[in-house]
Amino acid sequence: MTPTRLWVACLAVVVLASSCDERTAIERGEALFRSPDASPSPTNTISCRTCHAPAAVPANQILSGGSLAGVVGRPSFWGGRVRDLREAVNDCLRFFMRHPSAEGLSMDDERGLDLLAYLESLAAGPSDVVPFTVPLDVVDIASGDAVRGRALFDAGCHVCHGAPSTGDQRLVPQAAVIPDETIAEHGVELGRAFTVGKVRHAQFFGIGGDMPPFSFEVLPDDQLADILAYLGY
């Protein structure tokens, strides 16, 4: 039995043993999905919903994690790099939501089982590996269109970073005020390269921070080029 199927089996046992109906578990799981309380870190401000949609991604949003429709039935996650759903969830909790435990949510954790119940309830989606291409090497890209870039920035960057140059309304207090703080630290040319690296690699490859990566599939190079133009790079 695969780890994901074992987790699903544990959910059924716990639900039956506790005499709780599945609707209650689903409701608790949805609340957890939408709350930063999924991680016990007092400095975490994001939720699963910050990066993932429970169904189709709205047209006015660019989400680094994309849609979770049908996620329980997928054979692997992170573009095929992880084969266990619980491990994939815990990667998000540790890397981006500051969960202090290396284990994260365990199979006998009621909160983890509630979250699984909610994920199981989502509409059917892709049953195969969902493409998620993160480049090993980050290279510069051609200049884009600043007008298009404004809408793309609002769709994918504003939620965490807030307004350009001020950070107003940003969800993540520790997120950089862009592009000003990046340019002040690295200069314009290196600041542009650093920004591309953050978008593509997030905290991986030694860059640091809590930012999730934006794959080619959710943010193609031409759209990233437009965002860079809007930011003045």
Residue frames as a rotation matrix with the C-alpha (Angstrom) as fourth column:
MET 1
0.581 0.814 0.000 0.00
0.814 -0.581 0.000 0.00
0.000 0.000 -1.000 0.00
THR 2
-0.172 -0.647 0.743 1.40
0.574 -0.678 -0.458 3.39
0.800 0.348 0.488 -0.98
PRO 3
-0.841 -0.196 -0.504 1.87
0.535 -0.437 -0.723 6.08
-0.079 -0.878 0.473 1.72
THR 4
-0.815 0.578 0.040 -0.94
-0.549 -0.793 0.263 8.16
0.184 0.193 0.964 0.21
ARG 5
-0.070 0.823 -0.564 -3.37
-0.239 0.535 0.810 5.22
0.969 0.191 0.159 0.24
LEU 6
-0.391 -0.131 -0.911 -2.34
0.772 0.492 -0.402 4.43
0.501 -0.860 -0.091 3.79
TRP 7
-0.992 0.039 -0.120 -3.15
0.028 -0.860 -0.510 8.01
-0.123 -0.509 0.852 4.77
VAL 8
-0.440 0.885 -0.155 -6.57
-0.693 -0.225 0.685 7.67
0.571 0.409 0.712 3.10
ALA 9
-0.056 0.389 -0.919 -7.16
0.293 0.887 0.358 4.39
0.954 -0.250 -0.164 4.97
CYS 10
-0.765 -0.274 -0.583 -6.24
0.632 -0.142 -0.762 6.05
0.126 -0.951 0.282 8.28
LEU 11
-0.856 0.499 0.136 -8.81
-0.495 -0.867 0.066 8.75
0.151 -0.010 0.988 7.56
ALA 12
-0.080 0.880 -0.469 -11.58
-0.396 0.404 0.825 6.17
0.915 0.252 0.316 7.18
VAL 13
-0.209 -0.066 -0.976 -10.61
0.681 0.707 -0.194 4.43
0.702 -0.705 -0.103 10.42
VAL 14
-0.936 -0.210 -0.281 -10.46
0.350 -0.624 -0.699 7.64
-0.029 -0.753 0.657 12.42
VAL 15
-0.662 0.744 0.091 -13.77
-0.638 -0.623 0.452 8.92
0.393 0.241 0.887 11.06
LEU 16
0.101 0.719 -0.688 -15.55
-0.092 0.695 0.713 5.66
0.991 -0.009 0.137 11.91
ALA 17
-0.325 -0.309 -0.894 -13.92
0.763 0.472 -0.441 5.30
0.559 -0.825 0.082 15.30
SER 18
-0.969 -0.129 -0.209 -14.74
0.230 -0.775 -0.589 8.83
-0.086 -0.619 0.781 16.39
SER 19
-0.165 0.982 0.090 -18.36
0.913 0.186 -0.364 8.67
-0.374 0.022 -0.927 15.19
CYS 20
-0.238 0.033 -0.971 -17.75
-0.143 -0.990 0.002 11.93
-0.961 0.139 0.240 13.32
ASP 21
0.681 0.477 0.555 -19.43
0.472 0.293 -0.831 12.26
-0.559 0.828 -0.026 9.96
GLU 22
-0.130 -0.819 0.559 -17.27
0.975 -0.002 0.223 13.12
-0.181 0.573 0.799 6.96
ARG 23
0.459 0.366 0.810 -18.98
0.567 -0.822 0.050 16.47
0.684 0.436 -0.585 6.44
THR 24
0.987 -0.120 -0.103 -17.63
0.020 -0.549 0.835 17.70
-0.157 -0.827 -0.540 9.77
ALA 25
0.224 -0.962 0.153 -14.13
0.581 0.258 0.772 16.54
-0.782 -0.085 0.617 8.87
ILE 26
-0.030 -0.185 0.982 -14.41
0.971 -0.239 -0.015 18.25
0.237 0.953 0.187 5.49
GLU 27
0.800 0.394 0.454 -15.53
0.294 -0.915 0.277 21.49
0.524 -0.088 -0.847 7.07
ARG 28
0.796 -0.575 -0.189 -12.66
0.061 -0.234 0.970 21.44
-0.602 -0.784 -0.151 9.54
GLY 29
0.001 -0.833 0.554 -10.24
0.807 0.327 0.491 20.63
-0.590 0.447 0.673 6.75
GLU 30
0.286 0.156 0.946 -11.48
0.805 -0.574 -0.148 23.49
0.519 0.804 -0.290 4.58
ALA 31
0.994 0.070 0.078 -11.06
0.012 -0.814 0.581 25.91
0.104 -0.577 -0.810 7.48
LEU 32
0.444 -0.895 0.040 -7.49
0.272 0.178 0.946 24.63
-0.853 -0.409 0.322 7.92
PHE 33
0.040 -0.371 0.928 -6.86
0.989 0.144 0.015 24.98
-0.139 0.917 0.373 4.18
ARG 34
0.416 0.263 0.870 -7.86
0.545 -0.838 -0.008 28.64
0.728 0.478 -0.492 4.30
SER 35
0.989 0.010 0.150 -6.07
-0.116 -0.584 0.804 29.56
0.095 -0.812 -0.576 7.52
PRO 36
0.162 -0.986 0.032 -2.41
-0.588 -0.122 -0.799 30.26
0.792 0.111 -0.600 8.38
ASP 37
0.241 -0.007 0.971 -3.09
-0.938 0.254 0.235 28.14
-0.248 -0.967 0.055 11.48
ALA 38
0.936 -0.003 -0.353 -2.21
-0.148 0.905 -0.399 25.09
0.321 0.425 0.846 9.39
SER 39
-0.030 -0.974 -0.224 1.27
0.431 0.190 -0.882 25.89
0.902 -0.123 0.414 10.61
PRO 40
0.637 0.291 -0.714 1.84
0.763 -0.107 0.637 26.52
0.108 -0.951 -0.290 14.33
SER 41
-0.466 -0.883 0.051 4.53
0.870 -0.468 -0.155 29.10
0.161 -0.027 0.987 13.57
PRO 42
0.209 0.566 -0.798 3.57
0.699 -0.657 -0.282 32.46
-0.684 -0.499 -0.533 15.12
THR 43
-0.343 -0.418 -0.841 5.26
-0.233 -0.830 0.507 34.26
-0.910 0.370 0.187 12.22
ASN 44
-0.837 0.104 0.538 3.47
0.521 0.452 0.724 32.43
-0.168 0.886 -0.432 9.41
THR 45
-0.483 0.679 -0.552 0.87
-0.349 -0.728 -0.590 34.55
-0.803 -0.092 0.589 7.61
ILE 46
-0.472 0.302 -0.828 -0.02
-0.859 0.052 0.509 32.44
0.197 0.952 0.235 4.58
SER 47
0.144 0.594 0.791 -2.41
-0.542 0.716 -0.439 29.53
-0.828 -0.365 0.426 4.11
CYS 48
-0.438 -0.199 0.877 -2.67
0.487 0.767 0.417 26.70
-0.756 0.610 -0.239 1.60
ARG 49
0.523 0.769 0.368 -5.19
0.755 -0.217 -0.619 28.88
-0.396 0.602 -0.694 -0.26
THR 50
0.425 -0.441 -0.791 -2.54
-0.299 -0.893 0.337 31.58
-0.854 0.093 -0.511 -0.78
CYS 51
-0.533 -0.771 -0.348 -0.82
-0.645 0.104 0.757 29.32
-0.548 0.628 -0.553 -3.33
HIS 52
-0.969 0.186 0.165 -3.50
0.243 0.855 0.459 26.79
-0.056 0.485 -0.873 -4.29
ALA 53
-0.398 0.914 -0.082 -7.06
-0.909 -0.381 0.171 26.93
0.125 0.142 0.982 -5.62
PRO 54
-0.383 0.296 0.875 -9.47
-0.362 0.824 -0.437 24.13
-0.850 -0.484 -0.208 -4.64
ALA 55
0.523 0.516 0.678 -10.74
0.490 0.469 -0.735 23.98
-0.697 0.717 -0.008 -8.23
ALA 56
0.340 -0.393 0.854 -9.90
0.861 -0.235 -0.451 25.93
0.378 0.889 0.258 -11.39
VAL 57
-0.504 -0.591 -0.630 -7.60
0.757 -0.654 0.007 28.89
-0.416 -0.473 0.777 -10.77
PRO 58
0.549 0.747 -0.374 -9.58
0.485 -0.650 -0.585 32.15
-0.681 0.140 -0.719 -11.16
ALA 59
0.561 -0.279 0.779 -8.72
0.769 -0.171 -0.615 34.16
0.305 0.945 0.118 -14.27
ASN 60
0.698 -0.257 0.668 -7.48
-0.236 -0.964 -0.125 37.09
0.676 -0.070 -0.734 -12.21
GLN 61
0.691 -0.488 0.533 -5.01
-0.562 0.101 0.821 35.03
-0.454 -0.867 -0.204 -10.16
ILE 62
0.318 -0.686 -0.654 -1.62
-0.408 0.524 -0.748 33.44
0.856 0.504 -0.113 -10.79
LEU 63
0.780 0.034 0.625 -1.04
-0.607 0.282 0.743 30.86
-0.151 -0.959 0.241 -8.09
SER 64
-0.188 -0.968 -0.166 2.37
-0.981 0.194 -0.018 29.25
0.050 0.160 -0.986 -7.68
GLY 65
-0.735 -0.105 0.670 0.81
-0.337 0.914 -0.225 25.96
-0.589 -0.391 -0.707 -6.60
GLY 66
-0.791 0.432 -0.434 -2.10
-0.423 0.126 0.897 25.91
0.442 0.893 0.083 -9.04
SER 67
0.177 0.980 0.087 -5.28
-0.865 0.113 0.489 23.88
0.470 -0.161 0.868 -8.68
LEU 68
-0.753 -0.370 0.545 -5.73
-0.615 0.690 -0.382 21.00
-0.234 -0.623 -0.747 -6.22
ALA 69
0.363 0.923 -0.132 -8.72
-0.906 0.316 -0.282 19.49
-0.219 0.222 0.950 -8.01
GLY 70
0.899 0.091 -0.428 -8.27
-0.235 0.926 -0.297 15.71
0.369 0.367 0.854 -7.94
VAL 71
0.143 -0.961 0.237 -5.01
-0.885 -0.231 -0.404 15.97
0.443 -0.152 -0.884 -5.99
VAL 72
0.152 -0.067 0.986 -5.62
-0.760 0.630 0.160 12.83
-0.632 -0.773 0.045 -3.88
GLY 73
0.830 0.272 0.487 -5.75
0.042 0.840 -0.540 10.69
-0.556 0.469 0.686 -7.02
ARG 74
0.708 -0.610 -0.356 -2.49
-0.636 -0.331 -0.697 11.90
0.307 0.720 -0.623 -8.51
PRO 75
0.808 -0.414 -0.418 0.42
0.420 0.904 -0.084 9.43
0.413 -0.107 0.904 -8.59
SER 76
-0.172 -0.903 -0.393 3.01
0.985 -0.152 -0.081 12.04
0.013 -0.401 0.916 -7.62
PHE 77
0.863 0.436 -0.257 3.49
0.477 -0.870 0.125 15.70
-0.169 -0.230 -0.958 -6.76
TRP 78
0.384 -0.725 -0.572 5.96
-0.277 -0.681 0.678 18.56
-0.881 -0.102 -0.462 -7.33
GLY 79
0.403 -0.171 -0.899 6.13
-0.914 -0.131 -0.385 17.61
-0.052 0.977 -0.209 -11.02
GLY 80
0.744 -0.045 -0.667 6.84
-0.167 0.954 -0.250 13.96
0.647 0.297 0.702 -10.21
ARG 81
-0.242 -0.951 0.195 9.53
-0.439 -0.072 -0.896 14.57
0.865 -0.302 -0.400 -7.59
VAL 82
-0.774 0.068 0.630 7.45
-0.608 0.201 -0.768 13.43
-0.178 -0.977 -0.114 -4.59
ARG 83
-0.672 0.486 -0.559 5.24
-0.094 0.692 0.715 10.33
0.735 0.533 -0.419 -4.53
ASP 84
-0.456 0.478 -0.751 3.53
0.877 0.388 -0.285 10.76
0.155 -0.788 -0.596 -1.15
LEU 85
0.211 0.640 0.738 0.75
0.432 -0.739 0.517 13.33
0.877 0.210 -0.433 -0.72
ARG 86
0.895 0.114 -0.431 1.46
0.446 -0.253 0.859 13.77
-0.011 -0.961 -0.277 2.98
GLU 87
-0.039 -0.985 -0.170 5.12
0.855 -0.121 0.504 14.43
-0.517 -0.126 0.847 2.21
ALA 88
-0.410 -0.060 0.910 4.12
0.734 -0.613 0.291 16.98
0.541 0.788 0.296 -0.43
VAL 89
0.666 0.699 0.259 1.83
0.343 -0.596 0.726 18.76
0.662 -0.395 -0.637 2.06
ASN 90
0.755 -0.411 -0.511 4.59
0.528 -0.079 0.845 18.78
-0.387 -0.908 0.158 4.66
ASP 91
-0.314 -0.830 0.461 7.06
0.949 -0.279 0.144 20.21
0.009 0.483 0.876 2.15
CYS 92
0.028 0.415 0.910 4.75
0.386 -0.844 0.373 23.22
0.922 0.340 -0.183 1.84
LEU 93
0.912 0.383 -0.145 4.38
0.258 -0.262 0.930 23.51
0.318 -0.886 -0.338 5.60
ARG 94
0.444 -0.818 -0.365 8.13
0.735 0.099 0.671 23.37
-0.513 -0.566 0.645 6.25
PHE 95
-0.402 -0.742 0.537 9.48
0.915 -0.297 0.275 25.34
-0.045 0.601 0.798 3.30
PHE 96
-0.553 0.235 0.799 6.88
0.348 -0.806 0.478 28.09
0.757 0.543 0.364 2.95
MET 97
0.437 0.831 0.344 4.76
-0.076 -0.347 0.935 28.17
0.896 -0.435 -0.089 6.12
ARG 98
-0.256 -0.730 0.634 7.57
-0.666 -0.343 -0.663 27.90
0.701 -0.592 -0.398 8.69
HIS 99
0.841 0.526 -0.124 6.29
-0.299 0.644 0.704 24.71
0.450 -0.555 0.699 10.35
PRO 100
0.245 -0.826 0.509 8.87
-0.969 -0.224 0.103 23.96
0.029 -0.518 -0.855 13.08
SER 101
0.293 -0.078 0.953 8.56
-0.387 0.902 0.193 20.17
-0.874 -0.425 0.234 12.93
ALA 102
-0.702 -0.598 -0.386 10.46
-0.625 0.259 0.736 18.05
-0.341 0.758 -0.556 10.44
GLU 103
-0.817 0.440 0.373 7.51
0.466 0.885 -0.022 15.63
-0.340 0.156 -0.927 10.43
GLY 104
-0.832 0.555 0.003 4.77
-0.469 -0.706 0.531 18.21
0.297 0.441 0.847 10.00
LEU 105
0.141 0.954 0.265 1.33
-0.985 0.163 -0.062 16.60
-0.102 -0.252 0.962 9.83
SER 106
-0.866 -0.463 0.189 1.41
-0.460 0.886 0.063 12.89
-0.196 -0.032 -0.980 10.65
MET 107
-0.639 0.617 -0.459 -1.01
-0.116 0.512 0.851 10.12
0.760 0.597 -0.256 9.70
ASP 108
-0.207 0.593 -0.778 -2.45
0.902 0.424 0.083 10.02
0.379 -0.684 -0.623 13.22
ASP 109
-0.921 -0.100 -0.376 -2.76
0.235 -0.913 -0.332 13.82
-0.310 -0.395 0.865 13.45
GLU 110
-0.053 0.996 0.069 -6.44
0.755 0.085 -0.650 14.82
-0.654 0.017 -0.757 13.50
ARG 111
0.268 0.106 -0.958 -5.66
-0.294 -0.938 -0.186 18.10
-0.917 0.331 -0.220 11.75
GLY 112
-0.726 -0.599 -0.339 -3.84
-0.532 0.175 0.829 16.25
-0.437 0.782 -0.445 8.99
LEU 113
-0.766 0.503 0.401 -6.75
0.577 0.813 0.081 13.85
-0.285 0.294 -0.912 8.56
ASP 114
0.240 0.848 -0.473 -9.21
0.419 -0.530 -0.737 16.75
-0.876 -0.021 -0.482 8.44
LEU 115
-0.079 -0.352 -0.933 -7.14
-0.654 -0.688 0.315 18.39
-0.753 0.635 -0.176 5.71
LEU 116
-0.959 -0.268 0.097 -7.04
-0.126 0.706 0.697 15.11
-0.255 0.656 -0.711 3.79
ALA 117
-0.302 0.927 0.223 -10.82
0.727 0.375 -0.576 14.78
-0.617 -0.012 -0.787 4.09
TYR 118
0.384 0.415 -0.825 -11.19
-0.130 -0.860 -0.494 18.21
-0.914 0.296 -0.276 2.52
LEU 119
-0.466 -0.633 -0.619 -8.72
-0.726 -0.127 0.676 17.41
-0.506 0.764 -0.401 -0.27
GLU 120
-0.876 0.195 0.442 -10.62
0.315 0.924 0.217 14.20
-0.366 0.329 -0.870 -0.97
SER 121
0.020 0.992 -0.123 -13.83
0.572 -0.112 -0.812 16.19
-0.820 -0.054 -0.570 -1.32
LEU 122
-0.264 -0.169 -0.950 -12.53
-0.450 -0.849 0.276 18.40
-0.853 0.501 0.148 -4.12
ALA 123
0.727 0.610 -0.315 -13.78
-0.518 0.186 -0.835 18.00
-0.450 0.771 0.451 -7.66
ALA 124
0.597 -0.488 0.637 -12.11
0.603 0.796 0.046 15.56
-0.529 0.357 0.770 -10.01
GLY 125
0.632 -0.483 -0.606 -9.00
-0.621 -0.784 -0.024 16.83
-0.463 0.391 -0.795 -11.73
PRO 126
0.258 -0.610 -0.749 -5.93
-0.795 0.307 -0.523 15.54
0.549 0.731 -0.406 -13.58
SER 127
0.949 0.111 0.296 -5.19
-0.264 0.793 0.549 11.94
-0.174 -0.599 0.782 -12.63
ASP 128
0.564 -0.823 0.067 -1.65
0.702 0.435 -0.564 12.03
0.435 0.365 0.823 -14.01
VAL 129
-0.195 -0.734 -0.651 1.43
0.899 -0.399 0.180 14.00
-0.392 -0.550 0.737 -12.98
VAL 130
0.884 0.465 -0.036 0.76
0.429 -0.840 -0.333 17.74
-0.185 0.279 -0.942 -13.20
PRO 131
0.230 -0.862 0.452 3.63
0.747 -0.140 -0.649 19.50
0.623 0.487 0.612 -15.02
PHE 132
0.986 -0.056 -0.156 5.70
0.066 -0.733 0.678 21.71
-0.152 -0.678 -0.719 -12.72
THR 133
0.472 -0.839 0.270 8.95
0.772 0.246 -0.586 22.68
0.426 0.485 0.764 -14.38
VAL 134
0.921 -0.319 -0.224 11.50
-0.106 -0.758 0.644 24.55
-0.375 -0.569 -0.732 -12.27
PRO 135
0.748 -0.654 -0.114 14.76
-0.085 0.077 -0.993 25.26
0.658 0.753 0.002 -14.17
LEU 136
0.554 -0.666 -0.500 18.08
0.829 0.384 0.407 24.23
-0.079 -0.640 0.765 -12.70
ASP 137
-0.623 -0.778 -0.077 19.80
0.743 -0.620 0.250 27.24
-0.243 0.099 0.965 -14.28
VAL 138
0.494 0.775 -0.394 18.18
0.611 -0.632 -0.477 30.67
-0.618 -0.005 -0.786 -14.30
VAL 139
-0.590 -0.644 0.487 18.95
0.800 -0.381 0.464 32.82
-0.113 0.663 0.740 -17.34
ASP 140
-0.635 0.331 -0.698 17.88
-0.123 -0.936 -0.331 36.35
-0.762 -0.124 0.635 -18.15
ILE 141
-0.118 0.701 0.703 14.86
0.893 0.384 -0.233 36.88
-0.434 0.601 -0.672 -20.37
ALA 142
-0.607 -0.100 0.788 13.88
0.634 -0.659 0.405 39.47
0.478 0.746 0.464 -22.98
SER 143
-0.951 0.278 -0.139 12.20
-0.145 -0.793 -0.592 42.73
-0.275 -0.543 0.794 -22.02
GLY 144
-0.509 0.841 0.185 8.41
0.860 0.508 0.058 42.69
-0.045 0.189 -0.981 -21.82
ASP 145
-0.326 0.542 0.774 5.44
0.258 -0.737 0.625 45.03
0.909 0.404 0.100 -21.78
ALA 146
-0.986 -0.167 -0.002 4.88
0.055 -0.314 -0.948 47.11
0.158 -0.935 0.319 -18.64
VAL 147
-0.377 0.918 0.119 1.15
-0.900 -0.394 0.188 47.59
0.219 -0.036 0.975 -19.27
ARG 148
0.364 0.459 -0.810 0.53
-0.284 0.883 0.373 43.87
0.887 0.094 0.452 -19.36
GLY 149
-0.489 -0.701 -0.518 2.94
0.294 0.427 -0.855 43.48
0.821 -0.571 -0.003 -16.46
ARG 150
-0.719 0.260 0.645 0.80
-0.645 -0.595 -0.479 45.54
0.259 -0.760 0.596 -14.10
ALA 151
0.380 0.925 -0.029 -2.15
-0.868 0.367 0.334 43.14
0.320 -0.102 0.942 -14.37
LEU 152
0.380 -0.310 -0.871 0.17
0.076 0.949 -0.305 40.14
0.922 0.050 0.385 -14.04
PHE 153
-0.751 -0.641 0.159 1.83
-0.053 -0.182 -0.982 41.62
0.658 -0.746 0.103 -10.96
ASP 154
-0.342 0.716 0.608 -1.57
-0.932 -0.340 -0.124 42.17
0.117 -0.610 0.784 -9.37
ALA 155
0.590 0.648 -0.481 -2.53
-0.637 0.740 0.215 38.58
0.495 0.180 0.850 -10.20
GLY 156
0.614 -0.377 -0.694 0.58
0.299 0.924 -0.238 36.84
0.731 -0.061 0.680 -8.92
CYS 157
-0.362 -0.923 -0.133 2.77
0.569 -0.105 -0.816 39.08
0.739 -0.370 0.563 -6.75
HIS 158
-0.269 0.264 0.926 0.64
-0.401 -0.905 0.142 41.68
0.875 -0.334 0.350 -4.98
VAL 159
0.700 0.672 -0.241 -0.87
-0.067 0.397 0.915 39.29
0.711 -0.625 0.323 -2.44
CYS 160
0.559 -0.552 -0.618 2.47
0.824 0.453 0.341 38.65
0.092 -0.700 0.709 -0.71
HIS 161
-0.448 -0.892 0.061 4.57
0.889 -0.451 -0.072 41.69
0.092 0.022 0.996 -1.67
GLY 162
0.211 0.588 -0.781 1.91
0.569 -0.723 -0.391 44.39
-0.795 -0.362 -0.487 -1.71
ALA 163
0.973 0.231 0.001 2.09
0.148 -0.621 -0.770 47.44
-0.177 0.749 -0.638 -3.93
PRO 164
0.314 -0.904 0.290 5.34
0.830 0.114 -0.546 48.12
0.461 0.412 0.786 -5.80
SER 165
-0.314 -0.672 0.670 7.76
0.234 -0.739 -0.632 50.47
0.920 -0.041 0.389 -4.00
THR 166
-0.170 0.291 0.941 5.59
-0.807 -0.589 0.037 50.69
0.565 -0.754 0.335 -0.85
GLY 167
-0.903 -0.120 -0.412 4.59
0.061 0.914 -0.401 47.16
0.425 -0.387 -0.818 0.15
ASP 168
-0.575 0.753 0.319 1.13
-0.793 -0.417 -0.444 48.45
-0.201 -0.508 0.837 1.06
GLN 169
0.449 0.893 0.041 -1.42
-0.885 0.451 -0.118 45.65
-0.123 0.017 0.992 1.67
ARG 170
-0.279 -0.582 -0.764 1.20
-0.630 0.711 -0.312 42.91
0.725 0.395 -0.564 1.57
LEU 171
0.765 0.606 -0.218 0.17
-0.308 0.642 0.702 39.67
0.565 -0.470 0.678 3.26
VAL 172
0.575 -0.656 -0.489 3.72
0.764 0.644 0.035 38.67
0.291 -0.394 0.872 4.24
PRO 173
0.971 -0.137 -0.194 5.37
-0.033 -0.886 0.463 41.32
-0.235 -0.443 -0.865 6.44
GLN 174
0.208 -0.975 0.075 8.86
-0.016 0.073 0.997 39.96
-0.978 -0.208 -0.001 5.77
ALA 175
0.414 -0.021 0.910 8.38
0.867 0.314 -0.387 39.95
-0.278 0.949 0.148 1.97
ALA 176
-0.620 -0.765 -0.172 10.65
0.653 -0.625 0.427 42.39
-0.435 0.152 0.888 0.19
VAL 177
0.457 0.625 -0.633 9.27
0.056 -0.730 -0.681 45.71
-0.888 0.275 -0.369 -1.01
ILE 178
-0.323 -0.587 0.742 9.89
0.734 0.340 0.588 45.31
-0.597 0.735 0.322 -4.72
PRO 179
0.657 -0.744 -0.120 11.68
0.482 0.537 -0.692 46.50
0.580 0.396 0.712 -6.69
ASP 180
0.680 -0.376 0.629 13.14
-0.445 -0.894 -0.053 49.13
0.583 -0.244 -0.775 -4.35
GLU 181
0.651 -0.440 0.618 14.67
-0.578 0.240 0.780 46.90
-0.491 -0.865 -0.098 -1.67
THR 182
0.679 -0.400 0.615 16.09
0.548 0.834 -0.063 44.51
-0.488 0.380 0.786 -4.24
ILE 183
0.647 -0.439 0.623 17.62
0.420 -0.477 -0.772 47.33
0.637 0.761 -0.124 -6.29
ALA 184
0.716 -0.374 0.590 19.03
-0.636 -0.697 0.330 49.00
0.288 -0.611 -0.737 -3.16
GLU 185
0.598 -0.473 0.647 20.76
-0.329 0.592 0.736 45.76
-0.731 -0.653 0.198 -2.18
HIS 186
0.187 -0.488 0.853 21.88
0.576 0.757 0.307 44.47
-0.796 0.434 0.423 -5.58
GLY 187
-0.672 -0.330 -0.662 21.62
-0.302 -0.695 0.653 47.32
-0.676 0.639 0.368 -8.11
VAL 188
0.185 0.844 -0.504 19.40
-0.855 -0.115 -0.506 47.30
-0.484 0.525 0.700 -11.19
GLU 189
-0.018 -0.232 -0.972 21.19
-0.840 0.531 -0.111 44.68
0.543 0.815 -0.205 -13.29
LEU 190
-0.890 -0.333 -0.310 21.87
-0.116 0.825 -0.552 42.21
0.440 -0.456 -0.774 -10.50
GLY 191
-0.646 0.722 0.246 18.50
-0.468 -0.121 -0.875 43.05
-0.602 -0.681 0.416 -8.94
ARG 192
0.196 0.691 -0.696 16.77
-0.981 0.143 -0.133 41.91
0.008 0.708 0.706 -12.12
ALA 193
-0.283 -0.387 -0.878 18.72
-0.442 0.865 -0.238 38.65
0.851 0.321 -0.416 -12.15
PHE 194
-0.987 -0.075 0.139 18.03
-0.156 0.346 -0.925 38.14
0.021 -0.935 -0.353 -8.45
THR 195
-0.276 0.960 0.040 14.31
-0.792 -0.203 -0.576 38.69
-0.545 -0.190 0.816 -9.00
VAL 196
0.214 0.294 -0.931 14.21
-0.837 0.547 -0.020 36.14
0.504 0.784 0.364 -11.82
GLY 197
-0.647 -0.549 -0.528 16.04
-0.195 0.789 -0.582 33.69
0.737 -0.274 -0.618 -9.57
LYS 198
-0.854 0.389 0.346 13.60
-0.374 0.005 -0.927 34.23
-0.363 -0.921 0.142 -6.70
VAL 199
0.079 0.944 -0.320 10.59
-0.959 -0.015 -0.281 33.71
-0.271 0.329 0.905 -8.97
ARG 200
0.290 0.020 -0.957 11.96
-0.664 0.724 -0.186 30.53
0.689 0.689 0.223 -10.52
HIS 201
-0.354 -0.583 -0.731 13.84
0.099 0.754 -0.649 28.98
0.930 -0.302 -0.209 -7.59
ALA 202
0.748 0.641 0.173 12.15
-0.054 -0.201 0.978 30.50
0.662 -0.741 -0.115 -4.55
GLN 203
0.682 -0.487 0.547 14.11
-0.707 -0.243 0.665 29.63
-0.190 -0.839 -0.510 -1.41
PHE 204
0.835 -0.342 0.430 15.86
0.329 0.938 0.108 26.70
-0.440 0.052 0.896 -3.07
PHE 205
0.481 -0.753 0.449 19.40
0.729 0.059 -0.682 26.64
0.488 0.655 0.577 -4.52
GLY 206
-0.302 -0.731 -0.612 20.68
0.953 -0.240 -0.184 28.76
-0.013 -0.639 0.769 -1.63
ILE 207
-0.411 0.173 0.895 18.62
0.286 -0.908 0.307 31.89
0.866 0.382 0.324 -2.34
GLY 208
-0.917 0.041 -0.396 16.73
0.394 -0.061 -0.917 31.73
-0.062 -0.997 0.040 0.96
GLY 209
-0.715 0.698 0.038 13.39
-0.699 -0.715 -0.002 33.13
0.025 -0.028 0.999 2.10
ASP 210
-0.528 0.627 0.573 9.90
-0.047 0.652 -0.757 31.61
-0.848 -0.426 -0.315 2.23
MET 211
-0.046 0.557 -0.829 8.76
-0.871 -0.430 -0.240 32.29
-0.490 0.711 0.505 -1.32
PRO 212
0.286 0.188 0.940 7.39
0.178 0.953 -0.245 29.37
-0.942 0.237 0.239 -3.35
PRO 213
-0.788 -0.615 -0.035 8.69
0.058 -0.130 0.990 28.83
-0.613 0.777 0.138 -6.91
PHE 214
0.362 0.827 -0.429 6.64
-0.505 -0.214 -0.837 29.78
-0.784 0.519 0.340 -9.97
SER 215
-0.187 -0.423 0.887 7.05
0.439 0.772 0.461 27.08
-0.879 0.475 0.042 -12.59
PHE 216
-0.971 -0.174 -0.160 7.11
-0.081 -0.391 0.917 27.70
-0.223 0.904 0.365 -16.34
GLU 217
-0.621 0.775 0.116 3.58
0.688 0.468 0.555 26.27
0.376 0.424 -0.824 -16.50
VAL 218
0.266 0.774 -0.574 1.99
0.937 -0.348 -0.034 28.79
-0.226 -0.529 -0.818 -14.10
LEU 219
0.687 -0.109 -0.718 4.14
-0.092 -0.994 0.063 31.79
-0.721 0.022 -0.693 -15.15
PRO 220
0.637 -0.448 0.628 5.72
0.771 0.390 -0.504 31.55
-0.019 0.805 0.593 -18.62
ASP 221
-0.348 -0.909 -0.231 8.82
0.867 -0.405 0.291 33.58
-0.358 -0.099 0.929 -19.43
ASP 222
-0.521 0.152 0.840 6.90
0.522 -0.722 0.454 36.11
0.675 0.675 0.297 -21.52
GLN 223
0.619 0.780 0.090 4.64
0.352 -0.379 0.856 36.92
0.702 -0.498 -0.509 -18.56
LEU 224
0.473 -0.553 -0.686 7.59
0.799 -0.058 0.598 37.18
-0.371 -0.831 0.414 -16.19
ALA 225
-0.578 -0.683 0.448 9.24
0.813 -0.531 0.239 39.54
0.075 0.502 0.862 -18.69
ASP 226
0.017 0.681 0.732 6.12
0.357 -0.688 0.632 41.75
0.934 0.251 -0.255 -18.56
ILE 227
0.844 0.274 -0.461 6.24
0.507 -0.129 0.852 41.84
0.174 -0.953 -0.248 -14.75
LEU 228
-0.031 -0.946 -0.323 9.92
0.916 -0.157 0.370 42.82
-0.401 -0.284 0.871 -14.84
ALA 229
-0.554 -0.120 0.824 9.12
0.618 -0.723 0.310 45.65
0.558 0.681 0.475 -17.25
TYR 230
0.504 0.819 0.273 6.33
0.319 -0.470 0.823 46.89
0.802 -0.328 -0.499 -14.97
LEU 231
0.758 -0.261 -0.597 8.77
0.613 -0.024 0.789 46.91
-0.221 -0.965 0.142 -12.03
GLY 232
0.896 -0.364 -0.255 11.19
-0.402 -0.908 -0.118 49.03
-0.188 0.208 -0.960 -14.04
TYR 233
0.168 -0.868 0.467 13.88
0.027 0.478 0.878 46.48
-0.985 -0.135 0.103 -14.74
